[in-house]
Amino acid sequence: MAYYADRRTPAEQADLFAPDGVVTVYEGERQLRGSETLAAGFASFGCYEATTHFVGLRSRPRTGPVCNRPVRTPS
């Protein structure tokens, strides 16, 4: 996502999301929903010389097997 955001290509950036994807913009606390709205919202970031990317508070249900690698504990 940051690759397309840095290059200011909003359509490609929006294509990374599911068709009903949601992005919450904390400046103004608004939500962008759906591909067209996401692309328009991402295009509006083009007025900034630099942007900071933060991906957080996301969750996805686990549908596959759990990784069986041993967990490393700090010594």
PDB file of N, CA, C and O in Angstrom:
ATOM      1  N   MET A   1       0.817  -1.187   0.000  1.00  0.00           N
ATOM      2  CA  MET A   1       0.000   0.000   0.000  1.00  0.00           C
ATOM      3  C   MET A   1       0.860   1.249   0.000  1.00  0.00           C
ATOM      4  O   MET A   1       0.581   2.194  -0.739  1.00  0.00           O
ATOM      5  N   ALA A   2       1.895   1.266   0.814  1.00  0.00           N
ATOM      6  CA  ALA A   2       2.747   2.451   0.885  1.00  0.00           C
ATOM      7  C   ALA A   2       3.400   2.729  -0.464  1.00  0.00           C
ATOM      8  O   ALA A   2       3.624   3.887  -0.814  1.00  0.00           O
ATOM      9  N   TYR A   3       3.707   1.683  -1.220  1.00  0.00           N
ATOM     10  CA  TYR A   3       4.324   1.852  -2.542  1.00  0.00           C
ATOM     11  C   TYR A   3       3.444   2.740  -3.417  1.00  0.00           C
ATOM     12  O   TYR A   3       3.922   3.712  -4.003  1.00  0.00           O
ATOM     13  N   TYR A   4       2.149   2.403  -3.504  1.00  0.00           N
ATOM     14  CA  TYR A   4       1.238   3.178  -4.344  1.00  0.00           C
ATOM     15  C   TYR A   4       0.922   4.540  -3.737  1.00  0.00           C
ATOM     16  O   TYR A   4       0.738   5.516  -4.464  1.00  0.00           O
ATOM     17  N   ALA A   5       0.859   4.611  -2.426  1.00  0.00           N
ATOM     18  CA  ALA A   5       0.605   5.899  -1.768  1.00  0.00           C
ATOM     19  C   ALA A   5       1.764   6.851  -2.017  1.00  0.00           C
ATOM     20  O   ALA A   5       1.550   8.028  -2.308  1.00  0.00           O
ATOM     21  N   ASP A   6       2.992   6.349  -1.906  1.00  0.00           N
ATOM     22  CA  ASP A   6       4.165   7.190  -2.131  1.00  0.00           C
ATOM     23  C   ASP A   6       4.241   7.686  -3.568  1.00  0.00           C
ATOM     24  O   ASP A   6       4.750   8.777  -3.823  1.00  0.00           O
ATOM     25  N   ARG A   7       3.743   6.894  -4.501  1.00  0.00           N
ATOM     26  CA  ARG A   7       3.797   7.265  -5.914  1.00  0.00           C
ATOM     27  C   ARG A   7       2.543   8.009  -6.362  1.00  0.00           C
ATOM     28  O   ARG A   7       2.407   8.368  -7.532  1.00  0.00           O
ATOM     29  N   ARG A   8       1.629   8.235  -5.418  1.00  0.00           N
ATOM     30  CA  ARG A   8       0.391   8.975  -5.677  1.00  0.00           C
ATOM     31  C   ARG A   8      -0.409   8.347  -6.811  1.00  0.00           C
ATOM     32  O   ARG A   8      -0.811   9.026  -7.755  1.00  0.00           O
ATOM     33  N   THR A   9      -0.633   7.029  -6.704  1.00  0.00           N
ATOM     34  CA  THR A   9      -1.463   6.301  -7.664  1.00  0.00           C
ATOM     35  C   THR A   9      -2.672   5.738  -6.909  1.00  0.00           C
ATOM     36  O   THR A   9      -2.675   4.569  -6.522  1.00  0.00           O
ATOM     37  N   PRO A  10      -3.693   6.567  -6.701  1.00  0.00           N
ATOM     38  CA  PRO A  10      -4.813   6.185  -5.838  1.00  0.00           C
ATOM     39  C   PRO A  10      -5.626   4.990  -6.331  1.00  0.00           C
ATOM     40  O   PRO A  10      -6.104   4.206  -5.511  1.00  0.00           O
ATOM     41  N   ALA A  11      -5.797   4.828  -7.641  1.00  0.00           N
ATOM     42  CA  ALA A  11      -6.590   3.701  -8.140  1.00  0.00           C
ATOM     43  C   ALA A  11      -5.912   2.373  -7.788  1.00  0.00           C
ATOM     44  O   ALA A  11      -6.572   1.429  -7.353  1.00  0.00           O
ATOM     45  N   GLU A  12      -4.603   2.308  -7.977  1.00  0.00           N
ATOM     46  CA  GLU A  12      -3.865   1.092  -7.646  1.00  0.00           C
ATOM     47  C   GLU A  12      -3.875   0.847  -6.143  1.00  0.00           C
ATOM     48  O   GLU A  12      -3.948  -0.297  -5.693  1.00  0.00           O
ATOM     49  N   GLN A  13      -3.804   1.910  -5.383  1.00  0.00           N
ATOM     50  CA  GLN A  13      -3.849   1.798  -3.926  1.00  0.00           C
ATOM     51  C   GLN A  13      -5.215   1.251  -3.488  1.00  0.00           C
ATOM     52  O   GLN A  13      -5.279   0.378  -2.622  1.00  0.00           O
ATOM     53  N   ALA A  14      -6.289   1.750  -4.069  1.00  0.00           N
ATOM     54  CA  ALA A  14      -7.640   1.288  -3.727  1.00  0.00           C
ATOM     55  C   ALA A  14      -7.843  -0.166  -4.136  1.00  0.00           C
ATOM     56  O   ALA A  14      -8.586  -0.889  -3.473  1.00  0.00           O
ATOM     57  N   ASP A  15      -7.199  -0.608  -5.213  1.00  0.00           N
ATOM     58  CA  ASP A  15      -7.339  -1.989  -5.681  1.00  0.00           C
ATOM     59  C   ASP A  15      -6.781  -3.007  -4.684  1.00  0.00           C
ATOM     60  O   ASP A  15      -7.082  -4.196  -4.789  1.00  0.00           O
ATOM     61  N   LEU A  16      -5.986  -2.566  -3.734  1.00  0.00           N
ATOM     62  CA  LEU A  16      -5.436  -3.477  -2.729  1.00  0.00           C
ATOM     63  C   LEU A  16      -6.474  -3.875  -1.680  1.00  0.00           C
ATOM     64  O   LEU A  16      -6.244  -4.803  -0.904  1.00  0.00           O
ATOM     65  N   PHE A  17      -7.603  -3.186  -1.651  1.00  0.00           N
ATOM     66  CA  PHE A  17      -8.644  -3.435  -0.664  1.00  0.00           C
ATOM     67  C   PHE A  17      -9.753  -4.298  -1.247  1.00  0.00           C
ATOM     68  O   PHE A  17      -9.955  -4.333  -2.461  1.00  0.00           O
ATOM     69  N   ALA A  18     -10.461  -4.988  -0.379  1.00  0.00           N
ATOM     70  CA  ALA A  18     -11.650  -5.725  -0.798  1.00  0.00           C
ATOM     71  C   ALA A  18     -12.666  -4.720  -1.344  1.00  0.00           C
ATOM     72  O   ALA A  18     -12.618  -3.545  -0.983  1.00  0.00           O
ATOM     73  N   PRO A  19     -13.586  -5.164  -2.211  1.00  0.00           N
ATOM     74  CA  PRO A  19     -14.565  -4.236  -2.783  1.00  0.00           C
ATOM     75  C   PRO A  19     -15.355  -3.452  -1.739  1.00  0.00           C
ATOM     76  O   PRO A  19     -15.770  -2.322  -1.996  1.00  0.00           O
ATOM     77  N   ASP A  20     -15.566  -4.041  -0.567  1.00  0.00           N
ATOM     78  CA  ASP A  20     -16.302  -3.340   0.483  1.00  0.00           C
ATOM     79  C   ASP A  20     -15.359  -2.857   1.595  1.00  0.00           C
ATOM     80  O   ASP A  20     -15.781  -2.644   2.731  1.00  0.00           O
ATOM     81  N   GLY A  21     -14.086  -2.690   1.251  1.00  0.00           N
ATOM     82  CA  GLY A  21     -13.079  -2.274   2.222  1.00  0.00           C
ATOM     83  C   GLY A  21     -13.381  -0.911   2.837  1.00  0.00           C
ATOM     84  O   GLY A  21     -14.038  -0.072   2.221  1.00  0.00           O
ATOM     85  N   VAL A  22     -12.894  -0.702   4.057  1.00  0.00           N
ATOM     86  CA  VAL A  22     -13.128   0.538   4.785  1.00  0.00           C
ATOM     87  C   VAL A  22     -11.796   1.065   5.297  1.00  0.00           C
ATOM     88  O   VAL A  22     -10.991   0.311   5.844  1.00  0.00           O
ATOM     89  N   VAL A  23     -11.568   2.357   5.119  1.00  0.00           N
ATOM     90  CA  VAL A  23     -10.413   3.039   5.687  1.00  0.00           C
ATOM     91  C   VAL A  23     -10.949   4.183   6.537  1.00  0.00           C
ATOM     92  O   VAL A  23     -11.776   4.973   6.082  1.00  0.00           O
ATOM     93  N   THR A  24     -10.474   4.264   7.766  1.00  0.00           N
ATOM     94  CA  THR A  24     -10.872   5.356   8.646  1.00  0.00           C
ATOM     95  C   THR A  24      -9.774   6.407   8.642  1.00  0.00           C
ATOM     96  O   THR A  24      -8.621   6.112   8.955  1.00  0.00           O
ATOM     97  N   VAL A  25     -10.131   7.619   8.290  1.00  0.00           N
ATOM     98  CA  VAL A  25      -9.202   8.737   8.262  1.00  0.00           C
ATOM     99  C   VAL A  25      -9.418   9.503   9.557  1.00  0.00           C
ATOM    100  O   VAL A  25     -10.493  10.060   9.779  1.00  0.00           O
ATOM    101  N   TYR A  26      -8.410   9.535  10.405  1.00  0.00           N
ATOM    102  CA  TYR A  26      -8.599  10.128  11.722  1.00  0.00           C
ATOM    103  C   TYR A  26      -8.614  11.642  11.714  1.00  0.00           C
ATOM    104  O   TYR A  26      -9.103  12.256  12.663  1.00  0.00           O
ATOM    105  N   GLU A  27      -8.095  12.255  10.674  1.00  0.00           N
ATOM    106  CA  GLU A  27      -8.223  13.704  10.560  1.00  0.00           C
ATOM    107  C   GLU A  27      -9.635  13.979  10.065  1.00  0.00           C
ATOM    108  O   GLU A  27      -9.931  13.798   8.884  1.00  0.00           O
ATOM    109  N   GLY A  28     -10.480  14.403  10.942  1.00  0.00           N
ATOM    110  CA  GLY A  28     -11.877  14.601  10.587  1.00  0.00           C
ATOM    111  C   GLY A  28     -12.725  13.389  10.896  1.00  0.00           C
ATOM    112  O   GLY A  28     -13.948  13.441  10.767  1.00  0.00           O
ATOM    113  N   GLU A  29     -12.105  12.310  11.297  1.00  0.00           N
ATOM    114  CA  GLU A  29     -12.787  11.071  11.657  1.00  0.00           C
ATOM    115  C   GLU A  29     -13.855  10.675  10.650  1.00  0.00           C
ATOM    116  O   GLU A  29     -15.036  10.585  10.987  1.00  0.00           O
ATOM    117  N   ARG A  30     -13.444  10.445   9.442  1.00  0.00           N
ATOM    118  CA  ARG A  30     -14.380  10.009   8.414  1.00  0.00           C
ATOM    119  C   ARG A  30     -13.965   8.636   7.921  1.00  0.00           C
ATOM    120  O   ARG A  30     -12.815   8.230   8.089  1.00  0.00           O
ATOM    121  N   GLN A  31     -14.896   7.923   7.315  1.00  0.00           N
ATOM    122  CA  GLN A  31     -14.604   6.608   6.774  1.00  0.00           C
ATOM    123  C   GLN A  31     -14.781   6.613   5.271  1.00  0.00           C
ATOM    124  O   GLN A  31     -15.726   7.195   4.740  1.00  0.00           O
ATOM    125  N   LEU A  32     -13.860   5.957   4.599  1.00  0.00           N
ATOM    126  CA  LEU A  32     -13.939   5.775   3.151  1.00  0.00           C
ATOM    127  C   LEU A  32     -14.358   4.336   2.914  1.00  0.00           C
ATOM    128  O   LEU A  32     -13.704   3.413   3.401  1.00  0.00           O
ATOM    129  N   ARG A  33     -15.438   4.130   2.173  1.00  0.00           N
ATOM    130  CA  ARG A  33     -15.973   2.782   1.928  1.00  0.00           C
ATOM    131  C   ARG A  33     -16.109   2.527   0.432  1.00  0.00           C
ATOM    132  O   ARG A  33     -16.653   3.351  -0.303  1.00  0.00           O
ATOM    133  N   GLY A  34     -15.613   1.388  -0.002  1.00  0.00           N
ATOM    134  CA  GLY A  34     -15.749   0.982  -1.393  1.00  0.00           C
ATOM    135  C   GLY A  34     -14.635   1.533  -2.271  1.00  0.00           C
ATOM    136  O   GLY A  34     -14.032   2.559  -1.956  1.00  0.00           O
ATOM    137  N   SER A  35     -14.371   0.847  -3.369  1.00  0.00           N
ATOM    138  CA  SER A  35     -13.238   1.150  -4.239  1.00  0.00           C
ATOM    139  C   SER A  35     -13.217   2.577  -4.771  1.00  0.00           C
ATOM    140  O   SER A  35     -12.180   3.240  -4.730  1.00  0.00           O
ATOM    141  N   GLU A  36     -14.357   3.054  -5.272  1.00  0.00           N
ATOM    142  CA  GLU A  36     -14.382   4.404  -5.852  1.00  0.00           C
ATOM    143  C   GLU A  36     -14.148   5.473  -4.791  1.00  0.00           C
ATOM    144  O   GLU A  36     -13.418   6.436  -5.026  1.00  0.00           O
ATOM    145  N   THR A  37     -14.760   5.305  -3.637  1.00  0.00           N
ATOM    146  CA  THR A  37     -14.596   6.271  -2.557  1.00  0.00           C
ATOM    147  C   THR A  37     -13.176   6.230  -2.016  1.00  0.00           C
ATOM    148  O   THR A  37     -12.594   7.266  -1.696  1.00  0.00           O
ATOM    149  N   LEU A  38     -12.614   5.011  -1.916  1.00  0.00           N
ATOM    150  CA  LEU A  38     -11.228   4.885  -1.465  1.00  0.00           C
ATOM    151  C   LEU A  38     -10.285   5.599  -2.422  1.00  0.00           C
ATOM    152  O   LEU A  38      -9.415   6.352  -1.984  1.00  0.00           O
ATOM    153  N   ALA A  39     -10.448   5.373  -3.726  1.00  0.00           N
ATOM    154  CA  ALA A  39      -9.572   6.007  -4.711  1.00  0.00           C
ATOM    155  C   ALA A  39      -9.680   7.531  -4.643  1.00  0.00           C
ATOM    156  O   ALA A  39      -8.667   8.228  -4.716  1.00  0.00           O
ATOM    157  N   ALA A  40     -10.886   8.044  -4.504  1.00  0.00           N
ATOM    158  CA  ALA A  40     -11.065   9.501  -4.405  1.00  0.00           C
ATOM    159  C   ALA A  40     -10.418  10.038  -3.129  1.00  0.00           C
ATOM    160  O   ALA A  40      -9.783  11.092  -3.140  1.00  0.00           O
ATOM    161  N   GLY A  41     -10.583   9.316  -2.055  1.00  0.00           N
ATOM    162  CA  GLY A  41      -9.965   9.736  -0.794  1.00  0.00           C
ATOM    163  C   GLY A  41      -8.450   9.710  -0.874  1.00  0.00           C
ATOM    164  O   GLY A  41      -7.785  10.636  -0.409  1.00  0.00           O
ATOM    165  N   PHE A  42      -7.901   8.653  -1.462  1.00  0.00           N
ATOM    166  CA  PHE A  42      -6.449   8.562  -1.604  1.00  0.00           C
ATOM    167  C   PHE A  42      -5.919   9.656  -2.532  1.00  0.00           C
ATOM    168  O   PHE A  42      -4.818  10.166  -2.328  1.00  0.00           O
ATOM    169  N   ALA A  43      -6.698  10.013  -3.544  1.00  0.00           N
ATOM    170  CA  ALA A  43      -6.277  11.087  -4.456  1.00  0.00           C
ATOM    171  C   ALA A  43      -6.153  12.413  -3.724  1.00  0.00           C
ATOM    172  O   ALA A  43      -5.320  13.248  -4.076  1.00  0.00           O
ATOM    173  N   SER A  44      -6.982  12.606  -2.706  1.00  0.00           N
ATOM    174  CA  SER A  44      -6.929  13.874  -1.975  1.00  0.00           C
ATOM    175  C   SER A  44      -5.631  14.034  -1.186  1.00  0.00           C
ATOM    176  O   SER A  44      -5.282  15.148  -0.796  1.00  0.00           O
ATOM    177  N   PHE A  45      -4.914  12.936  -0.947  1.00  0.00           N
ATOM    178  CA  PHE A  45      -3.638  13.026  -0.234  1.00  0.00           C
ATOM    179  C   PHE A  45      -2.527  13.587  -1.112  1.00  0.00           C
ATOM    180  O   PHE A  45      -1.442  13.895  -0.618  1.00  0.00           O
ATOM    181  N   GLY A  46      -2.789  13.723  -2.409  1.00  0.00           N
ATOM    182  CA  GLY A  46      -1.785  14.234  -3.330  1.00  0.00           C
ATOM    183  C   GLY A  46      -1.375  15.677  -3.071  1.00  0.00           C
ATOM    184  O   GLY A  46      -0.349  16.131  -3.576  1.00  0.00           O
ATOM    185  N   CYS A  47      -2.160  16.391  -2.298  1.00  0.00           N
ATOM    186  CA  CYS A  47      -1.825  17.789  -2.016  1.00  0.00           C
ATOM    187  C   CYS A  47      -0.713  17.906  -0.971  1.00  0.00           C
ATOM    188  O   CYS A  47      -0.175  18.992  -0.755  1.00  0.00           O
ATOM    189  N   TYR A  48      -0.372  16.798  -0.328  1.00  0.00           N
ATOM    190  CA  TYR A  48       0.674  16.828   0.693  1.00  0.00           C
ATOM    191  C   TYR A  48       2.028  16.472   0.089  1.00  0.00           C
ATOM    192  O   TYR A  48       2.123  15.590  -0.765  1.00  0.00           O
ATOM    193  N   GLU A  49       3.056  17.150   0.529  1.00  0.00           N
ATOM    194  CA  GLU A  49       4.405  16.856   0.058  1.00  0.00           C
ATOM    195  C   GLU A  49       4.878  15.501   0.574  1.00  0.00           C
ATOM    196  O   GLU A  49       5.570  14.770  -0.135  1.00  0.00           O
ATOM    197  N   ALA A  50       4.510  15.171   1.792  1.00  0.00           N
ATOM    198  CA  ALA A  50       4.888  13.886   2.389  1.00  0.00           C
ATOM    199  C   ALA A  50       3.718  13.360   3.204  1.00  0.00           C
ATOM    200  O   ALA A  50       2.918  14.132   3.733  1.00  0.00           O
ATOM    201  N   THR A  51       3.627  12.052   3.300  1.00  0.00           N
ATOM    202  CA  THR A  51       2.597  11.419   4.110  1.00  0.00           C
ATOM    203  C   THR A  51       3.243  10.370   4.995  1.00  0.00           C
ATOM    204  O   THR A  51       4.315   9.853   4.681  1.00  0.00           O
ATOM    205  N   THR A  52       2.592  10.061   6.095  1.00  0.00           N
ATOM    206  CA  THR A  52       3.045   9.005   6.990  1.00  0.00           C
ATOM    207  C   THR A  52       2.027   7.879   6.939  1.00  0.00           C
ATOM    208  O   THR A  52       0.821   8.124   6.975  1.00  0.00           O
ATOM    209  N   HIS A  53       2.500   6.669   6.858  1.00  0.00           N
ATOM    210  CA  HIS A  53       1.617   5.512   6.737  1.00  0.00           C
ATOM    211  C   HIS A  53       1.571   4.779   8.072  1.00  0.00           C
ATOM    212  O   HIS A  53       2.610   4.486   8.665  1.00  0.00           O
ATOM    213  N   PHE A  54       0.394   4.492   8.527  1.00  0.00           N
ATOM    214  CA  PHE A  54       0.218   3.734   9.755  1.00  0.00           C
ATOM    215  C   PHE A  54      -0.900   2.737   9.535  1.00  0.00           C
ATOM    216  O   PHE A  54      -2.024   3.108   9.197  1.00  0.00           O
ATOM    217  N   VAL A  55      -0.586   1.486   9.726  1.00  0.00           N
ATOM    218  CA  VAL A  55      -1.598   0.445   9.628  1.00  0.00           C
ATOM    219  C   VAL A  55      -1.740  -0.141  11.023  1.00  0.00           C
ATOM    220  O   VAL A  55      -0.791  -0.703  11.570  1.00  0.00           O
ATOM    221  N   GLY A  56      -2.905  -0.011  11.582  1.00  0.00           N
ATOM    222  CA  GLY A  56      -3.094  -0.531  12.927  1.00  0.00           C
ATOM    223  C   GLY A  56      -4.536  -0.875  13.187  1.00  0.00           C
ATOM    224  O   GLY A  56      -5.429  -0.560  12.400  1.00  0.00           O
ATOM    225  N   LEU A  57      -4.740  -1.521  14.299  1.00  0.00           N
ATOM    226  CA  LEU A  57      -6.073  -1.899  14.723  1.00  0.00           C
ATOM    227  C   LEU A  57      -6.799  -2.707  13.665  1.00  0.00           C
ATOM    228  O   LEU A  57      -7.991  -2.512  13.427  1.00  0.00           O
ATOM    229  N   ARG A  58      -6.089  -3.593  13.048  1.00  0.00           N
ATOM    230  CA  ARG A  58      -6.746  -4.431  12.060  1.00  0.00           C
ATOM    231  C   ARG A  58      -6.817  -5.848  12.607  1.00  0.00           C
ATOM    232  O   ARG A  58      -5.956  -6.265  13.382  1.00  0.00           O
ATOM    233  N   SER A  59      -7.811  -6.563  12.215  1.00  0.00           N
ATOM    234  CA  SER A  59      -7.925  -7.950  12.628  1.00  0.00           C
ATOM    235  C   SER A  59      -8.532  -8.741  11.488  1.00  0.00           C
ATOM    236  O   SER A  59      -9.355  -8.247  10.717  1.00  0.00           O
ATOM    237  N   ARG A  60      -8.096  -9.981  11.411  1.00  0.00           N
ATOM    238  CA  ARG A  60      -8.641 -10.881  10.406  1.00  0.00           C
ATOM    239  C   ARG A  60      -8.875 -12.220  11.088  1.00  0.00           C
ATOM    240  O   ARG A  60      -8.042 -12.674  11.872  1.00  0.00           O
ATOM    241  N   PRO A  61      -9.989 -12.845  10.798  1.00  0.00           N
ATOM    242  CA  PRO A  61     -10.222 -14.157  11.399  1.00  0.00           C
ATOM    243  C   PRO A  61      -9.239 -15.177  10.831  1.00  0.00           C
ATOM    244  O   PRO A  61      -8.933 -15.161   9.639  1.00  0.00           O
ATOM    245  N   ARG A  62      -8.758 -16.050  11.683  1.00  0.00           N
ATOM    246  CA  ARG A  62      -7.835 -17.096  11.240  1.00  0.00           C
ATOM    247  C   ARG A  62      -8.655 -18.198  10.596  1.00  0.00           C
ATOM    248  O   ARG A  62      -9.583 -18.727  11.208  1.00  0.00           O
ATOM    249  N   THR A  63      -8.313 -18.546   9.357  1.00  0.00           N
ATOM    250  CA  THR A  63      -9.051 -19.590   8.660  1.00  0.00           C
ATOM    251  C   THR A  63      -8.186 -20.805   8.350  1.00  0.00           C
ATOM    252  O   THR A  63      -8.706 -21.860   7.989  1.00  0.00           O
ATOM    253  N   GLY A  64      -6.882 -20.666   8.487  1.00  0.00           N
ATOM    254  CA  GLY A  64      -5.988 -21.770   8.169  1.00  0.00           C
ATOM    255  C   GLY A  64      -5.388 -22.370   9.418  1.00  0.00           C
ATOM    256  O   GLY A  64      -5.749 -22.002  10.536  1.00  0.00           O
ATOM    257  N   PRO A  65      -4.465 -23.301   9.219  1.00  0.00           N
ATOM    258  CA  PRO A  65      -3.828 -23.939  10.368  1.00  0.00           C
ATOM    259  C   PRO A  65      -2.950 -22.951  11.135  1.00  0.00           C
ATOM    260  O   PRO A  65      -2.451 -21.973  10.577  1.00  0.00           O
ATOM    261  N   VAL A  66      -2.777 -23.225  12.397  1.00  0.00           N
ATOM    262  CA  VAL A  66      -1.917 -22.409  13.243  1.00  0.00           C
ATOM    263  C   VAL A  66      -0.477 -22.803  12.969  1.00  0.00           C
ATOM    264  O   VAL A  66      -0.173 -23.984  12.801  1.00  0.00           O
ATOM    265  N   CYS A  67       0.404 -21.824  12.923  1.00  0.00           N
ATOM    266  CA  CYS A  67       1.821 -22.081  12.680  1.00  0.00           C
ATOM    267  C   CYS A  67       2.367 -22.972  13.798  1.00  0.00           C
ATOM    268  O   CYS A  67       2.107 -22.718  14.975  1.00  0.00           O
ATOM    269  N   ASN A  68       3.113 -24.000  13.442  1.00  0.00           N
ATOM    270  CA  ASN A  68       3.633 -24.941  14.430  1.00  0.00           C
ATOM    271  C   ASN A  68       5.086 -24.665  14.795  1.00  0.00           C
ATOM    272  O   ASN A  68       5.731 -25.511  15.414  1.00  0.00           O
ATOM    273  N   ARG A  69       5.615 -23.501  14.427  1.00  0.00           N
ATOM    274  CA  ARG A  69       6.990 -23.177  14.800  1.00  0.00           C
ATOM    275  C   ARG A  69       7.057 -22.873  16.285  1.00  0.00           C
ATOM    276  O   ARG A  69       6.112 -22.320  16.848  1.00  0.00           O
ATOM    277  N   PRO A  70       8.167 -23.229  16.929  1.00  0.00           N
ATOM    278  CA  PRO A  70       8.286 -22.906  18.350  1.00  0.00           C
ATOM    279  C   PRO A  70       8.344 -21.405  18.571  1.00  0.00           C
ATOM    280  O   PRO A  70       8.902 -20.677  17.751  1.00  0.00           O
ATOM    281  N   VAL A  71       7.782 -20.946  19.650  1.00  0.00           N
ATOM    282  CA  VAL A  71       7.790 -19.549  20.002  1.00  0.00           C
ATOM    283  C   VAL A  71       9.070 -19.246  20.751  1.00  0.00           C
ATOM    284  O   VAL A  71       9.418 -19.945  21.703  1.00  0.00           O
ATOM    285  N   ARG A  72       9.773 -18.202  20.326  1.00  0.00           N
ATOM    286  CA  ARG A  72      11.007 -17.820  21.001  1.00  0.00           C
ATOM    287  C   ARG A  72      10.658 -16.921  22.175  1.00  0.00           C
ATOM    288  O   ARG A  72       9.863 -15.990  22.047  1.00  0.00           O
ATOM    289  N   THR A  73      11.251 -17.207  23.299  1.00  0.00           N
ATOM    290  CA  THR A  73      11.041 -16.376  24.481  1.00  0.00           C
ATOM    291  C   THR A  73      12.317 -15.637  24.788  1.00  0.00           C
ATOM    292  O   THR A  73      13.403 -16.187  24.606  1.00  0.00           O
ATOM    293  N   PRO A  74      12.219 -14.401  25.252  1.00  0.00           N
ATOM    294  CA  PRO A  74      13.440 -13.642  25.573  1.00  0.00           C
ATOM    295  C   PRO A  74      14.198 -14.314  26.706  1.00  0.00           C
ATOM    296  O   PRO A  74      13.601 -14.828  27.652  1.00  0.00           O
ATOM    297  N   SER A  75      15.536 -14.304  26.595  1.00  0.00           N
ATOM    298  CA  SER A  75      16.337 -14.923  27.656  1.00  0.00           C
ATOM    299  C   SER A  75      16.850 -13.914  28.645  1.00  0.00           C
ATOM    300  O   SER A  75      17.540 -14.278  29.597  1.00  0.00           O
TER     301      SER A  75
END
